[in-house]
Amino acid sequence: MVVATPRSDGWQCARIIEKRSFPEIEAHGIVAFHHEILALVPGLAAGIAAMASLDDVKPLSIARDRFPLLRRILGFGRQTVQSPLAKEFS
């Protein structure tokens, strides 16, 4: 899953991965990471080159107690809502 947040100068995107799996992503390199992202969200093709190396990728952990808030923001769960961002990246 990729989460995209609009910013004034573009988009901030997050790829949701399993905890402690970033070393595996690093081992495969930036080109493989680009392919993985584009397989999920082809609409990011025009801007993916801005991620020149894995130094541009910042792992972030989210505590389990933040999941209810994240679910509401993303529209998960029993009350799933179609995200307005879905049209941007389809």
Summary of the structure (lengths in Angstrom):
residues: 90
radius of gyration: 14.0
end to end distance: 13.4
largest distance: 38.4
contacts: 163
relative contact order: 0.16
helix: 47%
strand: 13%
